[in-house]
Amino acid sequence: MNPTQKTPSTRLGSLPVLSRKVRIIGAGAIFLAVCAFGAAAIAPLPDASELPVKSIAQDLALPNLSDQIAALQQEPQEFIHEERVRPGDSLASLLNRLGVDDQEAAAFIKSDRVAKGVMQLKTGKRVQAQTDDDGQLQWLRATVVDNQDMPVKTISISRKNNKLVAQESAPKLERRVEMRARTITNSLYSATDASTDGGKLPDTIVAQIIEMFSTSIDFRSDLKRGDHFNVVYETFWQDGEMVKAGRILAGEFVNRGVTYQSVWFDDPSSKAGGGYYTFDGKALKRGFLKSPLEFSRISSGFSMRVHPISGNWKAHKGIDFAAALGTPIRASGDGVIDFQGVSSGYGNMVVIKHWANYSTAYAHMSRFTPTLRKGSKVSQGDIIGYVGSTGWSTGAHLHYEFRVNNEARDPNTLNVIAQAPLSPAEMARFKLAAADMTHRFALLRPGSTGGQSMAAR
C-alpha cells in the first residue's frame, strides 16, 4: 500500500464519508423495519378463542372490622347538633336536645352576663352546639332578634384552655339580590302570593311596590288582567335562612300597556341622600312632604293673625298643625340637622338644611330623637322629635316653617316638586347603576334566556 494513501479509519478528514455510509445503512434498516411492520400489520390476527388463557388466583386478606372499630373508638368524637327553641323550653330541655350533658356549661349560661342571652331566645330561633362523646360542650352559637324578628347580635360560647368563655358579635348576614317577574291575573296580592316563580314575595317588598308606583297607578281600580311587573330587591340571609327583605333596587310595572320604571340610587358623596329615579335620572320623590305629621289638622295657616299670647296683630310665618302630645314629627325632606336645641319662643326646635337654599324649622317640640345631633344626616320621613307645647305655646301643636334663603315662605305657594337633581358626577355613576338594572329587566321579560325568576348573585 502506498504510504501516502489515507485510510478512512485513521484520518479525521474521512469522517464525512463514514457518516454518509452509516446514514445509508441506517436508512436501509429503517426501510426494512417498516416493510416488516407493514407485512405484520396486514397479516390476519388469530381468533380470540385460540389465544392461550392464563388464570391467576390469589387470596386477598379482608380488613378486620373489629380492629377498625376499636381504632375509631380510641379517637375523640365530636358531635354537632342544631335545634330550634320550642314553646315552653327551659335551658335544661334545650341543652338536652342539643346533646349537652354538662353541668358546668349549664351553670355558666345561667351566671355569665353574655351567655344569659341564650335563655331569652325567641321561639323558633335556631341554636347550634358541638359536644364531645361524653356530652361536654365544646361550643354553642345562637342569634338574638328584636321585636321585628331582625337579628341583633350573635352569642358565642366556646371552651378555651378547658374554660368556658362567652362573647357577643354583630350578626353576619349574607346579602343577596332577588329578581322576580309576575303577571296580574286577579289582583296584585294574588300575584305576589303565587307559590310558583320563587314563592311568595315578602310583604315589605309588596308594600314598597305599592308606594313606588302609587302616584301613577291606583292599585284598587287601575289594574287589568295581563298587567305585569318585574322587581329587583335585596334580601339578607344567615346560615342559609332568610332573615329579612331589604330595599327594592329597581321596579318595572306595565299597566294597561303603559310602562313605569324606577331605580334606587344612593351616592354616598351626595348630601341629598338616596332616592328613586326614572331610568333617565329624573327624581320620582317629591322634595318635601305636604305635612311633617302623619295625622293632623292645620290649626293656623301662613297669614296675619292675632298672636294668642301677646294679643298683637302680626304675621304668622309658618303653619301650625294641631296634634296630640308625643305625636312623631317627620323630616319633610332630605338634609342635615343645622340646629337642635332651645330657641326662645320657639321652645325645643330643630332646623334642617336641605339642598340648594331650602331649610325647614320645627318648633314647640316636647323632645328630640335621641340619636340625632347637629350635623346628623336625615332622610325624608325620618322621625326627628315629638309634638309638645314648649316655648310660647298655649297647647300641644307643631309650628312648621318652610324657609328659602332663611326667610319663611308659604310652602303652599311654592312649586318644589322634585328632590335635588343629580350633579354631572352623580349622573355618570347613576347611569352605570341604571344600565345594570336594565340588563336585569331584560332577563326577566318573557322569551328571554333568563326566564321569569332568578336569584341573582
C-alpha positions in Angstrom: 0.0 0.0 0.0 1.2 3.4 -0.9 2.4 5.0 2.4 0.9 8.4 1.3 -2.6 6.9 0.8 -5.1 7.9 3.5 -7.3 5.2 5.1 -10.8 6.1 6.1 -10.3 4.6 9.6 -7.3 6.7 10.6 -7.9 10.1 9.1 -10.3 12.7 10.5 -10.9 14.0 7.1 -12.6 10.7 6.2 -15.3 11.1 8.9 -17.9 12.6 6.5 -17.5 9.7 4.2 -18.1 7.3 7.1 -21.1 9.2 8.3 -22.7 9.0 4.9 -22.3 5.2 4.9 -23.8 5.0 8.3 -26.8 7.1 7.2 -27.3 4.9 4.2 -27.1 1.7 6.2 -29.4 3.2 8.9 -32.0 4.3 6.3 -31.9 0.8 4.8 -32.5 -0.7 8.2 -35.4 1.6 8.8 -36.9 0.8 5.4 -36.7 -3.0 6.1 -38.3 -2.5 9.5 -41.2 -0.5 8.0 -41.7 -3.2 5.4 -41.7 -5.9 8.1 -44.2 -3.9 10.2 -46.4 -3.4 7.2 -46.3 -7.1 6.4 -47.2 -7.9 10.0 -50.0 -5.3 10.1 -51.7 -6.9 7.1 -51.3 -10.4 8.4 -54.6 -11.9 9.7 -54.9 -11.9 13.5 -55.6 -15.1 15.3 -59.1 -15.7 16.7 -59.6 -14.6 20.3 -60.8 -18.1 21.2 -57.4 -19.6 20.0 -55.3 -17.4 22.3 -54.0 -19.1 25.4 -55.7 -18.1 28.7 -53.8 -17.9 31.9 -55.7 -17.6 35.2 -54.2 -16.4 38.4 -55.9 -17.0 41.8 -54.8 -15.0 44.8 -56.3 -14.9 48.3 -56.8 -11.3 49.5 -56.9 -10.6 53.2 -60.1 -8.8 54.3 -59.8 -5.9 56.7 -60.5 -6.6 60.3 -63.6 -4.6 61.1 -63.2 -5.1 64.8 -59.8 -3.6 64.7 -61.1 -0.6 62.7 -63.9 0.0 65.2 -61.6 -0.3 68.1 -59.3 2.3 66.5 -62.1 4.7 65.9 -63.3 4.3 69.5 -59.8 5.5 70.6 -60.2 8.7 68.6 -62.0 11.6 70.3 -65.5 12.0 68.8 -67.3 15.3 68.2 -71.0 15.8 67.5 -72.7 18.9 66.1 -76.4 19.4 66.8 -78.9 22.0 65.7 -82.3 22.7 67.4 -85.0 25.3 67.4 -86.3 26.8 70.6 -89.8 25.3 71.3 -92.6 27.0 73.3 -92.1 26.4 77.0 -88.5 25.4 76.6 -86.2 25.6 79.6 -82.5 25.8 79.4 -82.2 22.1 80.6 -84.6 20.9 77.9 -82.9 22.8 75.1 -79.4 21.6 76.2 -80.7 18.0 76.4 -82.0 18.1 72.8 -78.6 19.6 71.8 -76.9 16.5 73.3 -75.2 18.6 76.0 -74.7 16.7 79.3 -72.5 19.3 81.0 -73.5 20.8 84.4 -70.6 23.2 84.2 -71.9 24.6 80.9 -75.5 24.9 82.3 -74.2 26.8 85.3 -72.1 29.1 83.1 -75.0 30.0 80.9 -77.1 30.9 83.9 -74.4 33.1 85.5 -72.4 34.7 82.7 -73.7 38.2 81.7 -73.4 37.5 77.9 -74.2 33.7 78.0 -77.6 34.5 79.7 -78.9 35.7 76.4 -79.4 32.1 75.3 -82.2 31.8 77.9 -84.0 34.8 76.3 -84.1 33.4 72.7 -87.5 33.6 71.0 -89.5 30.5 70.0 -88.4 29.2 66.6 -84.9 30.5 66.7 -82.0 28.2 65.9 -79.3 27.1 68.3 -76.2 25.1 67.3 -73.8 23.3 69.6 -70.9 20.9 69.4 -70.2 18.3 72.1 -67.7 15.5 72.7 -68.7 11.9 73.1 -69.3 12.5 76.8 -71.7 15.4 76.2 -69.3 18.1 77.3 -70.0 21.4 75.5 -67.3 22.5 73.0 -69.1 25.5 71.6 -72.6 26.9 71.2 -74.0 29.7 68.9 -77.3 31.5 68.8 -78.7 34.7 67.4 -80.8 37.2 69.4 -83.5 39.0 67.4 -85.6 42.1 68.2 -89.4 42.6 68.2 -89.4 42.7 64.4 -87.5 39.4 64.3 -84.4 41.2 63.0 -81.0 39.8 64.1 -79.4 42.0 66.8 -76.4 40.0 68.0 -74.8 36.6 67.9 -73.9 34.9 71.2 -70.9 32.5 71.0 -69.9 30.2 73.9 -66.6 28.3 73.4 -64.2 26.3 75.5 -60.7 27.7 75.6 -57.9 26.1 77.7 -60.7 24.0 79.3 -62.5 27.1 80.4 -65.8 28.4 79.0 -66.0 31.9 77.7 -68.8 33.9 76.0 -68.8 36.8 73.7 -71.2 38.9 71.6 -70.7 39.9 68.0 -72.7 41.6 65.2 -74.7 39.0 63.2 -73.0 38.1 59.9 -75.6 38.5 57.2 -75.2 37.5 53.6 -76.8 39.9 51.1 -78.4 38.5 48.0 -80.2 40.2 45.1 -83.5 38.6 44.1 -85.2 39.1 40.7 -88.9 38.3 40.2 -91.5 38.7 37.5 -95.2 38.3 38.0 -98.4 38.7 35.9 -101.7 40.0 37.2 -104.5 37.5 36.8 -106.8 38.7 39.6 -105.2 41.2 42.0 -101.7 42.4 43.0 -101.8 40.3 46.2 -102.8 37.1 44.4 -99.8 37.6 42.0 -97.4 38.3 44.8 -98.6 35.3 46.8 -98.1 32.9 43.9 -96.4 29.7 45.0 -94.6 29.3 41.7 -91.8 31.5 40.4 -89.7 31.5 43.6 -92.6 31.6 46.0 -94.4 34.4 47.9 -92.9 37.9 47.7 -92.1 39.4 51.1 -94.8 41.7 52.5 -92.3 44.5 52.8 -91.5 44.3 49.1 -95.2 44.3 48.2 -95.6 47.5 50.3 -92.7 49.1 48.6 -94.1 48.2 45.1 -97.4 50.0 46.0 -95.6 53.0 47.4 -93.2 53.2 44.5 -96.0 53.3 41.8 -99.0 54.7 43.7 -98.5 58.2 42.2 -99.1 56.7 38.8 -101.3 53.6 39.4 -104.4 53.2 41.6 -104.0 49.6 42.7 -107.6 49.4 43.7 -109.1 50.3 40.3 -106.4 50.6 37.6 -105.1 47.0 37.5 -106.1 44.9 34.5 -105.7 41.2 33.8 -102.5 40.8 31.9 -100.6 43.6 33.6 -97.2 42.5 34.8 -94.3 43.7 36.8 -90.6 43.0 37.3 -88.9 43.7 40.6 -85.2 43.5 41.8 -84.7 43.6 45.5 -82.2 42.7 48.2 -82.6 40.0 50.9 -80.4 39.2 53.9 -79.6 35.6 55.0 -78.0 33.9 57.9 -76.9 30.3 57.9 -78.9 29.6 54.8 -82.1 31.1 56.2 -83.6 34.4 55.0 -84.0 36.8 58.0 -85.3 39.9 56.2 -86.0 41.6 52.9 -84.3 44.9 52.2 -84.9 47.6 49.7 -86.3 47.4 46.1 -83.4 48.2 43.9 -85.5 48.6 40.7 -89.0 48.1 39.6 -90.9 48.0 36.4 -94.7 47.9 36.1 -96.7 47.6 32.9 -100.3 48.8 33.5 -102.7 48.9 30.6 -99.9 49.0 28.1 -98.0 51.9 29.8 -94.6 51.1 31.3 -93.5 52.7 34.6 -89.9 52.2 35.8 -87.8 53.3 38.7 -84.3 52.5 40.1 -82.8 53.2 43.5 -79.7 55.3 43.6 -77.8 56.3 46.7 -74.5 58.1 46.2 -72.5 58.3 49.5 -70.9 61.5 48.4 -74.3 63.2 47.8 -75.9 65.4 50.5 -79.4 64.7 49.1 -79.5 61.1 50.2 -80.8 58.1 48.2 -84.0 58.0 46.2 -85.8 56.5 43.3 -85.3 57.9 39.8 -86.5 57.3 36.3 -84.0 55.5 34.1 -83.1 58.8 32.6 -82.1 60.2 36.0 -85.2 62.3 37.0 -86.2 62.1 40.7 -89.5 60.5 41.5 -89.8 61.6 45.1 -91.3 64.9 46.0 -88.8 67.3 47.5 -90.9 67.9 50.6 -93.8 66.2 52.4 -97.1 68.1 52.5 -97.2 67.6 56.2 -94.4 66.6 58.7 -97.2 64.9 60.8 -98.8 61.8 59.6 -102.3 62.5 61.1 -103.1 66.1 61.9 -105.1 69.2 61.0 -104.0 72.8 60.3 -104.9 75.0 63.2 -103.3 78.2 61.9 -102.1 78.9 58.5 -99.4 81.2 56.9 -101.2 84.6 57.4 -101.7 87.6 59.5 -103.3 86.9 62.9 -103.7 88.0 66.5 -101.0 86.3 68.5 -102.6 84.0 71.1 -100.2 85.2 73.9 -99.2 88.8 73.1 -102.6 89.8 71.6 -100.8 91.7 68.9 -101.8 91.7 65.2 -98.8 90.2 63.4 -97.8 87.8 60.6 -97.7 84.1 61.4 -94.7 82.9 59.4 -95.5 79.3 59.5 -98.2 76.6 59.7 -99.5 75.2 63.0 -100.5 71.5 63.0 -102.7 70.5 65.9 -101.8 67.1 67.2 -101.7 65.1 70.4 -98.7 65.4 72.8 -96.0 63.0 71.7 -97.1 62.7 68.1 -94.0 61.8 66.0 -92.6 64.6 63.8 -91.1 63.6 60.4 -88.4 65.4 58.5 -90.2 66.8 55.5 -87.2 66.4 53.2 -83.6 65.0 52.9 -81.0 67.1 54.6 -78.7 67.8 57.6 -79.7 69.0 61.0 -78.5 72.6 61.2 -79.8 73.4 64.7 -81.2 71.4 67.6 -82.0 73.0 71.0 -84.0 75.7 72.7 -84.7 78.8 70.8 -86.6 81.5 72.8 -90.4 81.5 72.0 -90.0 78.5 69.6 -89.1 76.3 72.6 -87.5 73.0 71.6 -86.7 73.4 68.0 -85.0 71.6 65.1 -83.8 73.3 61.8 -82.9 71.1 58.8 -80.8 72.4 56.0 -81.9 70.9 52.7 -80.5 71.1 49.2 -80.0 74.4 47.4 -81.2 77.3 49.6 -84.1 75.5 51.3 -84.5 74.8 55.0 -87.3 73.8 57.4 -88.0 74.5 61.1 -90.0 72.5 63.6 -90.9 74.2 66.9 -92.6 73.6 70.3 -91.3 70.0 70.4 -91.6 68.0 73.6 -88.4 66.1 73.0 -85.9 65.2 70.2 -85.0 61.9 68.7 -82.0 60.8 71.0 -79.7 59.6 68.2 -79.8 62.9 66.3 -77.4 65.8 66.7 -76.4 68.9 64.8 -74.7 67.6 61.6 -76.7 64.4 61.5 -77.9 63.4 58.1 -81.7 62.7 57.9 -83.9 61.3 55.1 -87.4 62.4 54.2 -89.8 60.7 56.7 -87.3 60.1 59.5 -88.6 60.8 63.0 -86.7 63.9 64.4 -88.8 64.5 67.5 -92.3 64.7 69.1 -95.1 67.2 69.4 -95.1 69.3 72.5 -96.0 72.7 73.9 -92.7 74.3 74.8 -91.8 78.0 74.4 -94.6 80.4 73.6 -97.4 77.9 73.1 -100.9 77.6 74.5 -101.3 73.9 73.7 -99.8 70.9 72.1 -99.1 71.5 68.4 -96.2 71.7 65.8 -95.2 75.1 64.4 -93.7 74.3 61.0 -91.8 76.8 58.8 -90.5 76.4 55.2 -87.7 78.8 54.5 -85.9 80.0 51.3 -82.6 81.8 52.0 -83.6 81.7 55.7 -86.8 83.6 55.0 -90.1 82.0 55.9 -92.3 81.3 52.9 -95.7 79.8 52.5 -95.0 76.2 51.2 -98.4 76.0 49.6 -97.4 78.8 47.1 -94.1 77.1 46.1 -93.8 74.6 43.3 -91.0 72.5 44.7 -91.8 69.1 43.3 -88.7 67.0 42.9 -85.8 66.4 45.1 -82.3 67.7 44.4 -81.2 67.0 40.9 -78.1 64.8 40.3 -74.8 66.5 39.6 -72.8 65.6 36.5 -70.6 63.3 38.5 -73.6 61.6 40.2 -75.3 61.2 36.9 -72.3 59.3 35.5 -72.5 56.9 38.4 -76.3 56.7 38.2 -76.1 55.6 34.5 -73.9 52.6 35.5 -76.5 51.5 38.1 -79.4 52.1 35.7 -77.6 50.0 32.9 -77.2 47.1 35.3 -81.0 47.2 36.2 -81.9 47.5 32.5 -80.0 44.3 31.8 -81.7 42.5 34.7 -85.2 43.5 33.5 -84.3 42.2 30.0 -83.5 38.8 31.6 -86.9 38.8 33.3 -89.1 39.6 30.3 -90.9 36.7 28.7 -88.9 35.0 25.9 -85.5 35.9 27.4 -83.0 33.2 28.3 -83.1 34.5 31.9 -86.6 33.1 32.5 -89.3 34.5 34.8 -87.5 34.3 38.1 -83.9 34.5 39.2 -81.9 34.7 42.4 -79.1 36.9 41.3 -75.6 36.6 42.7 
